[in-house]
Amino acid sequence: MSSERQPLLVELYIPYCIREEPFRRHLQLVGSNAEKNAYMKALKQELLSWEGELDGYEVPALRLSGGSATVMSPDLLGDLLRTAREILPLTQGAELSVDAQPLTIGTPSLTGLAAGRPNRMELMMRADSDEELRALGCAHTVQQLNNAILFFNRFHLNNYGLTIDLGIPKQTEQSWHNTLHACTIYHPAHIRLQTPEIRDAEGMPGEETRFAWYRHACEYLEENGYLRYTAGDFCLPQHACRYTRAELDAPARLSLGLGAVSMFDGYLTRNTNNLAIYLAHAGDYEKTTAEAFSVDVDWQMRDYAERRLHSPTGLSCADFTARFGCPLPETLEAELIGRVGQGLLERTGEGFRPSERGLFSLL
C-alpha cells in the first residue's frame, strides 16, 4: 500500500422507520424501542471493532444512512457519532451527515445529536403536498416538514439537504413544480431527486412524463442557482454532499449495519440480513459476514467507470489511464459504445458522458 493515505467513506446503516412505506428502496424495519436500542448497541460494537484497523486510510465523509436515522434514540445517535469521531481517522473538517425524518426533528432529537457534532443533515421532504405524502405512506405532513426546518435554523444547522420524489402516485405536473418551488423557497444547500422503487402503480405518471418532469427540474433548479453534479443531486456552489461527490471516484467504502455492503482492501463484503444474528454477534466478522469475495482489477475498472458515468461530466479516458495505468479495456469500451447507440451515453473527445436520458435512467 502507498504511504499516502487513501480516502475511505464510512456508512452507518440504520434500517428503522416509523412505518413501512410501499415505494421505498431501503430495507425497512419497525421495531420496539428495546429492539432499536439493541440495534444501536450492536452498530456501535461493530464500529468499535474497527478501532486501530484503518492504517493507511482517512475518512473525509461519514453518513448515518437508511433514510430515517433520526427515529432512533437521539442520545444513542449522538453517542455513535461521538464514538466515530474518537476512533476513525477523520480528515480535518470531515462531513458527518445524518438522514432525518421530519416528524422526529425537534429540541430533544437535535440536542441528543449535538453530542456527536453532525455537520450535515439530509431531510426526507419527499413532496410539498399532504395528499402525495399520504400516497407515499409517509408519516409526516408538510407542516411537520416546515417545523423541522425551523428547528434546523434554531440549532444553526444550515448545511442540510432536501430529498424529493419524482413520479409518485397522484403527482401532477403542477404539484411537481410546486415541490421544486418549495425547495427553492426553503433554500437548502442541497436538493436530491429520487424515484420510487415501484414505477407502475396506479396513479403514477408514465415514463415519458417523468422524463419531461426531470428535465424541467434540471432547468428550474439551475435557474435558481443549483448545480447538478450527479444524476439526481443538485447543490448551491461549494455545497455538494462530500459523501456523494466522493462516491463518483469509487474510493474504498466501509459500510456497517444490517445487510451493509463494503468495498475495502480489495474485497467486497456483505453483512448478514438476519437481525437476530447481527444483534448477537455484531463486531464478530466471521459470524456476521454473509458474503465476501475478492475483486480483481477488471471489477475495479468497471466500478470506477460506472460511478463516473453518474456525473454529467462523465468518464475521462485520461483520468482512467492515470488511475489504472492502462487505457479503457476493449470489452468495456465496446459496452460503452453500445450505450451510445441506445442514446444513454455520448462520445466526447475526452471519453464518455451520459445523455439527459442516461442521467434520468440512473434515478
GUTORSE-103368 format. One line per field, with one value per residue (C-alpha): residue in three letters; x, y, z. Coordinates in pm, 1 decimal. Each point is the difference from the previous one (the first is absolute). Last residue first. Layout:
BEGIN
marmar <- c(ALA, ...) $
c1 <- c(X, ...) $
c2 <- c(Y, ...) $
c3 <- c(Z, ...) $
# end
This chain:
BEGIN
marmar <- c(LEU, LEU, SER, PHE, LEU, GLY, ARG, GLU, SER, PRO, ARG, PHE, GLY, GLU, GLY, THR, ARG, GLU, LEU, LEU, GLY, GLN, GLY, VAL, ARG, GLY, ILE, LEU, GLU, ALA, GLU, LEU, THR, GLU, PRO, LEU, PRO, CYS, GLY, PHE, ARG, ALA, THR, PHE, ASP, ALA, CYS, SER, LEU, GLY, THR, PRO, SER, HIS, LEU, ARG, ARG, GLU, ALA, TYR, ASP, ARG, MET, GLN, TRP, ASP, VAL, ASP, VAL, SER, PHE, ALA, GLU, ALA, THR, THR, LYS, GLU, TYR, ASP, GLY, ALA, HIS, ALA, LEU, TYR, ILE, ALA, LEU, ASN, ASN, THR, ASN, ARG, THR, LEU, TYR, GLY, ASP, PHE, MET, SER, VAL, ALA, GLY, LEU, GLY, LEU, SER, LEU, ARG, ALA, PRO, ALA, ASP, LEU, GLU, ALA, ARG, THR, TYR, ARG, CYS, ALA, HIS, GLN, PRO, LEU, CYS, PHE, ASP, GLY, ALA, THR, TYR, ARG, LEU, TYR, GLY, ASN, GLU, GLU, LEU, TYR, GLU, CYS, ALA, HIS, ARG, TYR, TRP, ALA, PHE, ARG, THR, GLU, GLU, GLY, PRO, MET, GLY, GLU, ALA, ASP, ARG, ILE, GLU, PRO, THR, GLN, LEU, ARG, ILE, HIS, ALA, PRO, HIS, TYR, ILE, THR, CYS, ALA, HIS, LEU, THR, ASN, HIS, TRP, SER, GLN, GLU, THR, GLN, LYS, PRO, ILE, GLY, LEU, ASP, ILE, THR, LEU, GLY, TYR, ASN, ASN, LEU, HIS, PHE, ARG, ASN, PHE, PHE, LEU, ILE, ALA, ASN, ASN, LEU, GLN, GLN, VAL, THR, HIS, ALA, CYS, GLY, LEU, ALA, ARG, LEU, GLU, GLU, ASP, SER, ASP, ALA, ARG, MET, MET, LEU, GLU, MET, ARG, ASN, PRO, ARG, GLY, ALA, ALA, LEU, GLY, THR, LEU, SER, PRO, THR, GLY, ILE, THR, LEU, PRO, GLN, ALA, ASP, VAL, SER, LEU, GLU, ALA, GLY, GLN, THR, LEU, PRO, LEU, ILE, GLU, ARG, ALA, THR, ARG, LEU, LEU, ASP, GLY, LEU, LEU, ASP, PRO, SER, MET, VAL, THR, ALA, SER, GLY, GLY, SER, LEU, ARG, LEU, ALA, PRO, VAL, GLU, TYR, GLY, ASP, LEU, GLU, GLY, GLU, TRP, SER, LEU, LEU, GLU, GLN, LYS, LEU, ALA, LYS, MET, TYR, ALA, ASN, LYS, GLU, ALA, ASN, SER, GLY, VAL, LEU, GLN, LEU, HIS, ARG, ARG, PHE, PRO, GLU, GLU, ARG, ILE, CYS, TYR, PRO, ILE, TYR, LEU, GLU, VAL, LEU, LEU, PRO, GLN, ARG, GLU, SER, SER, MET) $
c1 <- c(-3251.4, 256.2, -234.1, -33.9, 375.0, -10.3, -290.8, 185.3, 300.5, 276.9, 363.4, 271.8, 368.0, 204.1, -96.2, -357.7, -221.2, -351.8, -177.2, -356.8, -117.7, -3.5, 281.0, 211.4, -80.3, 162.8, 307.4, 19.9, -11.7, 271.7, 220.7, -40.8, 100.1, 292.0, 145.7, 16.4, 361.4, 268.5, 172.7, -312.0, -56.3, 185.7, -158.5, -350.7, 71.2, 111.0, -306.9, -220.5, -333.4, -304.6, -30.7, -373.4, 91.6, -145.1, 240.7, 290.3, -156.8, -29.8, 360.2, 139.8, -198.7, 108.0, 366.6, -31.5, -157.9, 279.0, 258.0, -123.1, -254.0, 41.3, -308.7, -204.2, -357.0, -214.5, 243.9, -145.3, 164.1, 354.6, 11.5, -91.4, -81.6, -371.9, -61.3, -334.8, -169.5, 120.7, -105.9, -347.1, -37.9, 79.8, 97.4, 364.2, 273.6, 126.9, 364.7, 185.9, 372.8, 302.4, 81.9, -358.0, -320.9, -275.9, -365.7, -231.1, -265.1, -58.4, 259.1, 340.8, 116.7, 368.7, 48.6, 333.0, 5.3, -221.5, 69.5, -368.6, -47.8, 203.6, -271.8, -267.5, 192.6, 105.4, -357.9, 51.6, -8.6, 274.0, -252.1, -360.0, -73.9, -182.4, 6.8, -212.6, 222.9, 313.0, 160.3, -295.7, 58.2, -274.0, -31.0, -373.6, 16.8, 193.9, -281.2, -258.6, 196.2, 82.2, -352.5, -154.5, 220.9, -117.4, -363.2, 41.1, 158.2, -283.4, -254.1, 187.1, 1.6, -367.2, -147.3, -111.7, -368.1, -0.7, 344.7, 245.0, 322.8, 70.3, 337.5, -113.5, 213.7, 255.2, 99.9, 244.0, 20.4, 298.8, 90.0, -364.5, -181.4, -337.6, -151.8, 200.0, -139.9, -354.4, 37.8, 111.0, -298.8, -234.5, 143.5, -78.8, -349.9, -56.5, 117.3, -217.1, 81.1, -283.5, 235.6, 372.3, 212.8, 277.3, 62.7, 178.1, 305.6, 87.8, 354.8, 147.3, 299.8, -168.0, -23.0, 2.8, -209.2, -287.6, 36.3, -21.3, -299.7, -177.0, 78.4, -164.3, -307.7, -46.7, 24.7, -259.2, -229.5, 46.5, -110.9, 199.4, -54.3, 49.1, -211.5, 89.7, -364.5, -23.1, 297.5, -167.7, -317.9, 200.0, 167.4, 351.2, 166.2, 277.3, 139.0, 235.7, 251.5, 372.5, 199.4, 361.7, 248.6, -65.8, 160.0, -28.5, -139.1, -222.8, -207.4, -161.7, -83.9, -130.6, -233.0, -127.1, -50.6, -191.3, 28.8, -174.7, -292.8, 239.9, 190.4, 374.9, 295.0, 312.2, 324.6, 344.4, 226.7, 368.8, 133.9, 350.6, 8.5, -148.5, 221.3, -279.4, 13.7, -107.1, -215.3, -185.3, -61.3, -149.7, -220.1, -127.1, -53.2, -206.1, -212.1, -40.8, -112.0, -241.2, -160.7, -81.5, -263.1, 273.7, 157.5, -296.1, 134.1, 226.9, 323.9, 215.1, 270.2, 372.7, 223.7, 370.8, 122.7, 373.1, 168.1, 352.3, -65.4, -366.2, -1.5, 75.3, -367.3, -199.8, -171.1, -129.9, -228.9, -144.3, -67.2, -162.9, -230.4, -87.0, -90.9, -207.0, -179.6, -75.1, -145.7, -223.9, -115.3, -78.0, -182.2, -216.3, 59.7, -113.0, 251.6, 42.9, 267.1, 51.5, -156.4, -319.7, -321.9, -222.1, 86.2, 49.9, -68.8, 203.6, 326.4, 293.3, 264.8, 298.1, 323.4, 320.4, 186.9, 372.1, 182.4, 373.2, 252.3, 351.5, 293.1, 327.3, 255.2, -119.0, -121.1) $
c2 <- c(784.6, -147.7, -5.2, 379.0, 41.1, -216.1, 189.1, 326.1, -157.3, -152.0, 84.0, -194.1, 62.8, 315.2, 81.1, -86.2, -302.0, 40.6, -246.6, -127.8, 37.8, -374.7, 31.2, 182.3, -286.6, -238.6, 223.9, -45.9, -377.2, 10.3, 211.4, -256.3, -286.4, 193.8, 79.4, 377.4, 111.4, -116.8, 122.8, -42.9, 349.6, 205.5, -204.8, 59.2, 370.4, 23.3, -195.6, 252.6, -144.2, 221.0, 373.2, -45.4, -235.8, -348.9, -109.1, 37.3, -270.2, -244.0, 57.4, -50.1, -320.1, -132.7, 63.8, -152.8, -314.7, -29.1, 55.1, -301.4, -1.4, -244.5, -165.7, 23.5, -102.3, -37.9, 164.0, 14.7, -304.8, 28.7, 377.0, -2.5, 366.8, -63.4, -353.9, -16.9, 298.3, -102.2, -361.7, 100.2, 256.2, -244.3, 211.0, -102.3, 240.0, 21.8, 9.6, 114.2, -48.2, 186.1, 174.9, 123.7, 2.0, -28.1, -108.9, 42.4, -269.8, 112.1, 254.8, 128.2, 120.7, 64.3, 141.2, 25.2, 272.5, -18.1, 340.7, 92.3, -111.2, 303.7, 234.3, -188.0, 1.1, 361.8, 118.4, 294.3, 344.1, 195.2, 158.4, -84.5, -364.2, -242.6, -380.2, -227.7, -98.3, 124.6, 345.0, 223.2, 360.7, 199.0, 376.1, 44.7, -25.4, -325.5, -132.8, 80.6, -148.8, -325.4, -27.8, 54.2, -273.5, -235.4, 94.5, -90.4, -332.9, -73.2, 68.0, -231.2, -277.2, 23.3, 188.4, -206.3, -34.7, -376.8, -150.3, -32.7, 146.0, -198.9, 89.5, 361.3, 273.0, 225.8, 363.3, 153.0, 369.2, 153.7, 317.3, 58.4, 309.1, -61.9, 204.5, -203.0, -322.6, 138.2, 79.1, -354.7, -137.0, 239.5, -104.7, -362.0, 104.5, 178.0, -291.7, -233.1, -249.8, -227.3, -298.2, 86.4, 96.7, 206.5, -16.5, 267.2, -9.8, 329.9, 82.8, 166.8, 218.5, 278.3, -190.0, 312.4, -170.7, 243.9, -32.3, -378.4, 35.7, 219.5, -262.0, -268.4, 218.1, 47.9, -377.6, -44.7, 240.6, -197.0, -316.1, -293.2, -377.1, -65.1, -267.2, 129.4, 75.0, 179.4, 218.5, 70.6, 120.2, 202.4, 185.9, 144.8, -334.1, -240.5, 230.7, -267.2, 231.2, -58.5, 159.4, 123.9, 103.7, -270.6, 88.2, -334.8, 155.7, 217.5, -304.8, -4.5, 369.5, -37.8, -282.7, 162.6, 348.1, -119.6, -221.9, -337.0, 78.0, 128.9, -331.9, 65.8, -161.4, 112.9, 134.2, 24.3, 185.4, 10.6, 344.3, -134.4, -353.0, -275.1, -293.3, -181.1, -77.3, 313.9, 167.3, -325.0, -35.1, 349.9, -90.0, -310.7, 193.4, 262.5, -271.0, -171.0, 326.4, 68.9, -345.0, -126.3, 146.4, 245.2, -253.1, 23.6, -27.8, -298.1, 187.1, 137.7, 131.3, 51.7, 215.7, 80.4, -317.8, -66.7, -330.7, -140.8, -150.7, -89.5, -288.4, 194.4, 9.8, -203.4, -217.2, 319.9, 58.4, -349.8, 59.9, 334.4, -169.6, -268.0, 258.8, 191.7, -321.0, -77.5, 350.1, -63.0, -332.1, 152.4, 292.3, -250.7, -67.5, 119.8, -121.8, 119.9, -115.5, 292.9, 67.9, 163.3, -16.1, -197.4, 197.4, -190.3, 188.6, 218.8, -120.0, -226.6, -112.1, 187.0, -32.9, 157.5, 89.5, 81.5, 130.7, -73.0, 226.0, -143.5, 110.0, 48.8, -258.7, -211.2, -350.9) $
c3 <- c(-1073.9, -240.8, -302.2, 25.0, -44.7, -312.2, -147.7, 58.7, -171.3, 207.5, -72.2, -175.5, -71.5, -54.0, -359.3, 87.3, -60.5, 135.4, 226.6, 52.7, -360.0, -62.1, -256.2, 258.2, 234.7, -245.3, -7.5, 377.3, -37.7, -266.4, 227.1, 277.4, -228.7, -146.9, 340.7, 62.2, -17.5, 246.2, 315.5, 213.7, 140.0, -260.5, -279.0, 138.6, 42.1, -362.8, -115.7, 178.4, 113.3, 38.6, 61.5, 65.4, 286.4, 45.7, -275.8, 243.1, 214.7, -289.7, -109.2, 350.6, 55.1, -339.5, 72.9, 347.7, -143.6, -257.7, 277.4, 192.5, 279.8, 285.1, 142.0, 316.5, 81.9, 312.1, 241.3, 353.4, 157.6, -135.0, 39.6, 369.3, 64.1, 7.7, 128.0, 181.6, -163.7, -345.8, 39.4, 120.5, -280.4, -278.9, -301.7, 50.8, -97.6, -356.0, -101.5, -311.3, 37.7, -137.5, 326.9, 41.2, -201.8, 259.1, -15.4, 301.5, 53.0, 362.2, 105.6, -105.1, -340.3, -71.3, -348.5, -181.0, -263.5, -307.8, -158.1, -20.2, 361.4, 111.8, -126.3, 191.9, 328.1, -43.1, -50.1, -233.8, 160.5, -181.7, -239.8, 101.7, -54.1, -226.4, 14.4, -217.4, -292.5, 174.5, 19.4, -82.6, 104.5, 173.6, -48.4, -54.2, -379.1, 46.2, 218.7, -265.0, -289.3, 176.7, 140.9, -344.2, -140.7, 273.5, -66.7, -366.4, 98.5, 242.0, -274.3, -235.1, 260.1, 91.4, 295.9, 301.6, 85.6, 29.8, 50.8, -289.0, 134.5, 316.9, 154.9, 9.2, -161.5, 167.2, -32.6, 249.5, 88.9, 182.9, 188.5, 83.4, -129.8, 170.7, -284.5, -254.0, 142.0, -2.2, -370.6, -75.7, 191.5, -177.1, -336.9, 82.9, 112.7, -331.1, -214.8, 203.1, 274.9, 115.5, 40.2, -27.6, -298.8, 156.6, 375.2, 204.6, 228.6, 169.1, 107.9, 304.9, 77.2, 196.4, 326.7, 218.5, 273.3, -51.3, -376.3, 15.8, 233.0, -255.6, -264.8, 212.8, 54.2, -374.0, -49.1, 274.4, -185.2, -323.5, 179.3, 135.9, 17.8, -370.0, -171.6, -346.0, -74.3, 335.6, -94.4, -334.3, 168.3, 253.2, -285.0, -11.7, -71.1, 121.4, 273.0, 134.2, 169.2, -58.4, 283.8, 0.6, 267.5, 257.2, 335.0, 183.3, 318.8, -219.6, -92.5, 342.7, -15.7, -355.5, 98.6, 320.4, -157.6, -302.2, -307.2, 16.6, -233.4, -266.9, -36.4, -16.7, -177.9, 190.6, -148.0, 157.9, -246.1, 90.6, 97.0, 59.8, -131.0, 212.8, 95.3, 188.6, 373.8, 186.1, -262.7, -61.8, 373.2, 9.1, -294.5, 178.6, 323.9, -180.0, -160.4, 339.5, 159.7, -283.4, 40.8, -349.8, -233.1, -104.4, -236.3, -237.4, -355.4, 51.3, 57.0, 280.9, -232.0, 38.9, -218.7, -46.4, 173.6, -22.9, -75.5, 31.1, 340.9, 35.6, 248.1, 321.1, 98.5, -251.2, 264.1, 159.3, -299.8, 30.1, 369.8, -77.1, -250.9, 256.2, 264.4, -254.3, -94.6, 366.0, 36.6, -300.3, 145.9, 338.6, -160.9, -185.1, -366.1, -341.0, -255.8, -357.0, -246.5, -233.5, -340.5, 130.4, -202.8, 238.5, 316.3, 323.7, 320.2, 234.4, -153.5, 83.4, -251.3, 153.8, -201.8, 127.5, -318.4, -8.4, -306.8, -15.2, -172.9, -33.5, 215.4, -183.3, 108.1, -295.0, 73.3) $
# end
